[in-house]
Each structure stands twice: as C-alpha cells, then as structure tokens.
C-alpha cells in the first residue's frame, strides 16, 4: 500500500486513573473465572465421589450450558447496546453481573448434596454462573474500545488488561493446588469466599472510577435488532476468522490447564507443589511476554510476532511430550518447566496479538458500513471462551474416563469422606492409589495435554497468517478514512481497501 502521510505521533486519550483502574480490576474478574473454569471440575472429581454416569451427566450439563451461553452472549451484547442510563450502557451490567456471579461462585463450592441431587443442583447453579458472568464480561470488554480508538493507546490498554488478568488467573492457579491437596472441601470453600468478594470489590471500583469519553457514552444510534445483529456477524469476514482463531487458542490453553493438575498428580504424586511451581513459571513467563509485547510492536509487525511465537510454542509442546520418554530429557519438574517457558511465551504473545486484531475488526466494520457496534462484536469473545470451554470439558472427560484415570480419582475422592484421616494419612493413601496407574494411562494424559494443543496451535497460526488481512497499514488507512468522514459526513470511500483485500485473498 502506498504511504498515506507522515508518521503520526500518538498521545494517549485515556486518563491515568481510568487506564490503571480499568485494567487492574481485571484481577478479580479472572481470579473468579479461573477458579470455576480450572478447578470446579477438579473439586468435583476429587471430593464428590460421583459415579461415571453422574460425572458424564455433569459434563453433558456443562456442554449444554455452554451452548446456551453461545446463544445468550450475542443477546446480552444486543441488550447492552440498547441500554441507556446516566452511567452509560456498560457500567450497570458490569456491576450487576459481578455481584450476582460472586455469590453464585460461593454457592458452587458450599452446597454439597449427594449423587444425582448434586448433579441437579450443579446444572442450575452452573447455568446461572454462566449467564451472570456474561453480563459482566461483555460489558467490561466492550468498554475497552470505547475508551480509545488510537492504535498505540489500544495496544497499551490491551496489554495492561492482559497483564492484570494474568495476575488474577495466576493467584488462583498457583495457590489452589498447594492449598487444597489433602483438605479440599474446606480449602475450596474458603478460597471461593475470598475470590467471590474480590471479584465484587474490583468491579465496584471499575464502575466508580473509570471515566468514558463523553462522545463514547452518548448513544443515539438506532436500536440493534436481531436481524441487524446477525448481519453484523455475517458481513464482517475478518471478525469471523479471528473469532475462530480465538476459539482454538482458548481451547488449547484450557485443555492444558484442565488436564494439568491430573497429570502432575499422577506423574509426581498427590501433592500440589509441582503444579504450583509449574504455574509459577507460567505466571512469570506470561507476565514477561505481556510486558515485552509493546516493545516488540515497535520493532516487528504483528504477523512477525505471531510467527516467532508460533515456533516457540511448537518447540515447547514437543519437549513437554517427550519428557521422560527420551534419555536426554529427564522426567522431572525442571524439564516440564523448560517446556513451559517455550509454550507460555509463545501462546502468550499470540493471545495479545489476537486481542488487538479482534478489537480492530470494530473499525473494519465501521469502515465497511458506517456503523459501530462494540458490544455485539465483543459478545463473540466470551462466546468463544465458553464454547471452547464446552469442548474442553468434553475432551477432558473423554481422556479421564477412557484412560481409567477417573476411576482412580474417584477412589481418592472417597478419602475426603473419611473424617478420622489426617491430611498426611489422606495424602499417603492417595499416593498408593496413584501408584497403580499404568504407563498407558499416563501416555493418554500426555497426548491430551501436549499433542492435541500442538495441533490446535497449527490451525491458529494458519488462520492468522492466511485469513486475517487487517495489518498495520490497512488499519491506518481505515482510520484515515474514518477521520475524513468525521470532517465530511458525505464522504464514504471503502473501495481501495476492499480492492486490496480482494487481491490478497485471490
């Protein structure tokens, strides 16, 4: 593309308090989400003693709830888009969703009927958990592009949001394994209370202290109809492709997280220490990659970042799978952590690029049609997280049951009902059960946690490289055109970009 003018100097148009409060309050959100998405099934697996039929039914409920969330997310986006209050359209739903979701999280870890009664209770509570988190999640993420449309400012905001989200996720991911082993029921209850309250406090601060730009709060657009909503999704091909990439990325990450605690239990014994060490490496490398990302964008294009990150993660998955199976990669936590460094650095950078690319599809749609609908567009982000969660739960359940690992974990869960056992005695008996796991069982776990995500990462890279077309030059051209439209409402030219996209596609 030809040069469209002198290089611009970007000045942040978001005030300091709003920037830091908006991003840092993501700590509570992601701590809450990860407690449920990463550990609820583990909590049930190792404490409830459900039969294979009951555990399978519970998985089916999760899948059905995720499908409903797939329907509910765009509807919630439409509702938010049509909300008119003195506090704007995002803040009311951020607050309502957080308060309701915090109390539901606590109930999921407090109420413990037995057998099929628990399955019924879980179905109701889990459905409500998904719906209330959707209220908060779509509104929160939809506020991000409304705070700024400047590329560098948006990159900074996206980076900060991801940074603090990682902090919240790793607080839960790192502490839960080491705090709950041997005393799961009581420990999970206490953690649920703390996380639920933290979520609510963080989102209250977001509502009170984050200031939107006045021109972004005012919403005098026509109401979004169902027809208009689905046309938006259908007409924006770039949104469609990056949503698929985001879905696959969420899926590979959630599979690693969900199978991780089972793998470390059955590879190293009934002790959460190794899992905590591994998650600590995850946290450090992810935070480093998040902090480095803005520096990389000054030297490399986003596509170059994705390419380097892709090869890092592929190397990591190969090392992870081969650990203990080849002489030069010994079976110990160090080998797994080395593999983790490559994996986490790679897909952490890819995730940041995807988030920016996702945000850029809003301007792409505005460029094509003259309309801007942040909430409906961003409803697809939590939708992909939840649908990928359904696939993840199904895959994890299949791996656990088919390998025989679930049968062993059910025996371990029975130990939680023996009140006279000390924590040390419970761990010793659990280790004895884990010692009966065969090499075939462990191999199935290793394939699920390494090879399946590796294949998914290849598809993510292909989509970003071959199907996503909004690079830095294309985005700058779109923003120049949108600026011209502000100066002259009758000006509407999207032909040049469309022609270049057609040429690249063909």
C-alpha positions, 0 to 999 in steps of 0.5 A, spaced: 500 500 500 502 506 498 504 511 504 498 515 506 502 521 510 507 522 515 508 518 521 503 520 526 505 521 533 500 518 538 498 521 545 494 517 549 486 519 550 485 515 556 486 518 563 491 515 568 486 513 573 481 510 568 487 506 564 490 503 571 483 502 574 480 499 568 485 494 567 487 492 574 480 490 576 481 485 571 484 481 577 478 479 580 474 478 574 479 472 572 481 470 579 473 468 579 473 465 572 479 461 573 477 458 579 470 455 576 473 454 569 480 450 572 478 447 578 470 446 579 471 440 575 477 438 579 473 439 586 468 435 583 472 429 581 476 429 587 471 430 593 464 428 590 465 421 589 460 421 583 459 415 579 461 415 571 454 416 569 453 422 574 460 425 572 458 424 564 451 427 566 455 433 569 459 434 563 453 433 558 450 439 563 456 443 562 456 442 554 449 444 554 450 450 558 455 452 554 451 452 548 446 456 551 451 461 553 453 461 545 446 463 544 445 468 550 452 472 549 450 475 542 443 477 546 446 480 552 451 484 547 444 486 543 441 488 550 447 492 552 447 496 546 440 498 547 441 500 554 441 507 556 442 510 563 446 516 566 452 511 567 452 509 560 450 502 557 456 498 560 457 500 567 450 497 570 451 490 567 458 490 569 456 491 576 450 487 576 453 481 573 459 481 578 455 481 584 450 476 582 456 471 579 460 472 586 455 469 590 453 464 585 461 462 585 460 461 593 454 457 592 458 452 587 463 450 592 458 450 599 452 446 597 454 439 597 448 434 596 449 427 594 449 423 587 444 425 582 441 431 587 448 434 586 448 433 579 441 437 579 443 442 583 450 443 579 446 444 572 442 450 575 447 453 579 452 452 573 447 455 568 446 461 572 454 462 573 454 462 566 449 467 564 451 472 570 458 472 568 456 474 561 453 480 563 459 482 566 464 480 561 461 483 555 460 489 558 467 490 561 470 488 554 466 492 550 468 498 554 475 497 552 474 500 545 470 505 547 475 508 551 480 509 545 480 508 538 488 510 537 492 504 535 498 505 540 493 507 546 489 500 544 495 496 544 497 499 551 490 498 554 490 491 551 496 489 554 495 492 561 488 488 561 492 482 559 497 483 564 492 484 570 488 478 568 494 474 568 495 476 575 488 474 577 488 467 573 495 466 576 493 467 584 488 462 583 492 457 579 498 457 583 495 457 590 489 452 589 493 446 588 498 447 594 492 449 598 487 444 597 491 437 596 489 433 602 483 438 605 479 440 599 472 441 601 474 446 606 480 449 602 475 450 596 470 453 600 474 458 603 478 460 597 471 461 593 469 466 599 475 470 598 475 470 590 467 471 590 468 478 594 474 480 590 471 479 584 465 484 587 470 489 590 474 490 583 468 491 579 465 496 584 471 500 583 471 499 575 464 502 575 466 508 580 472 510 577 473 509 570 471 515 566 468 514 558 469 519 553 463 523 553 462 522 545 463 514 547 457 514 552 452 518 548 448 513 544 443 515 539 444 510 534 438 506 532 436 500 536 440 493 534 435 488 532 436 481 531 436 481 524 441 487 524 445 483 529 446 477 525 448 481 519 453 484 523 456 477 524 455 475 517 458 481 513 464 482 517 469 476 514 475 478 518 471 478 525 469 471 523 476 468 522 479 471 528 473 469 532 475 462 530 482 463 531 480 465 538 476 459 539 482 454 538 487 458 542 482 458 548 481 451 547 488 449 547 490 453 553 484 450 557 485 443 555 492 444 558 490 447 564 484 442 565 488 436 564 494 439 568 493 438 575 491 430 573 497 429 570 502 432 575 498 428 580 499 422 577 506 423 574 509 426 581 504 424 586 498 427 590 501 433 592 500 440 589 507 443 589 509 441 582 503 444 579 504 450 583 511 451 581 509 449 574 504 455 574 509 459 577 513 459 571 507 460 567 505 466 571 512 469 570 513 467 563 506 470 561 507 476 565 514 477 561 511 476 554 505 481 556 510 486 558 515 485 552 509 485 547 509 493 546 516 493 545 516 488 540 510 492 536 515 497 535 520 493 532 516 487 528 509 487 525 504 483 528 504 477 523 512 477 525 510 476 532 505 471 531 510 467 527 516 467 532 511 465 537 508 460 533 515 456 533 516 457 540 510 454 542 511 448 537 518 447 540 515 447 547 509 442 546 514 437 543 519 437 549 513 437 554 511 430 550 517 427 550 519 428 557 521 422 560 520 418 554 527 420 551 534 419 555 536 426 554 530 429 557 529 427 564 522 426 567 522 431 572 519 438 574 525 442 571 524 439 564 516 440 564 518 447 566 523 448 560 517 446 556 513 451 559 517 457 558 517 455 550 509 454 550 507 460 555 511 465 551 509 463 545 501 462 546 502 468 550 504 473 545 499 470 540 493 471 545 495 479 545 496 479 538 489 476 537 486 481 542 488 487 538 486 484 531 479 482 534 478 489 537 480 492 530 475 488 526 470 494 530 473 499 525 473 494 519 466 494 520 465 501 521 469 502 515 465 497 511 458 500 513 458 506 517 456 503 523 459 501 530 457 496 534 462 494 540 458 490 544 455 485 539 462 484 536 465 483 543 459 478 545 463 473 540 469 473 545 466 470 551 462 466 546 468 463 544 471 462 551 465 458 553 464 454 547 471 452 547 470 451 554 464 446 552 469 442 548 474 442 553 470 439 558 468 434 553 475 432 551 477 432 558 472 427 560 473 423 554 481 422 556 479 421 564 474 416 563 477 412 557 484 412 560 481 409 567 484 415 570 477 417 573 476 411 576 482 412 580 480 419 582 474 417 584 477 412 589 481 418 592 475 422 592 472 417 597 478 419 602 475 426 603 469 422 606 473 419 611 473 424 617 478 420 622 484 421 616 489 426 617 491 430 611 498 426 611 494 419 612 489 422 606 495 424 602 499 417 603 493 413 601 492 417 595 499 416 593 498 408 593 492 409 589 496 413 584 501 408 584 497 403 580 496 407 574 499 404 568 504 407 563 498 407 558 494 411 562 499 416 563 501 416 555 493 418 554 494 424 559 500 426 555 497 426 548 491 430 551 495 435 554 501 436 549 499 433 542 492 435 541 494 443 543 500 442 538 495 441 533 490 446 535 496 451 535 497 449 527 490 451 525 491 458 529 497 460 526 494 458 519 488 462 520 492 468 522 497 468 517 492 466 511 485 469 513 486 475 517 488 481 512 487 487 517 495 489 518 498 495 520 497 499 514 490 497 512 488 499 519 491 506 518 488 507 512 481 505 515 482 510 520 484 515 515 478 514 512 474 514 518 477 521 520 475 524 513 468 522 514 468 525 521 470 532 517 465 530 511 459 526 513 458 525 505 464 522 504 464 514 504 470 511 500 471 503 502 473 501 495 481 501 495 481 497 501 476 492 499 480 492 492 486 490 496 483 485 500 480 482 494 487 481 491 490 478 497 485 473 498 485 471 490 
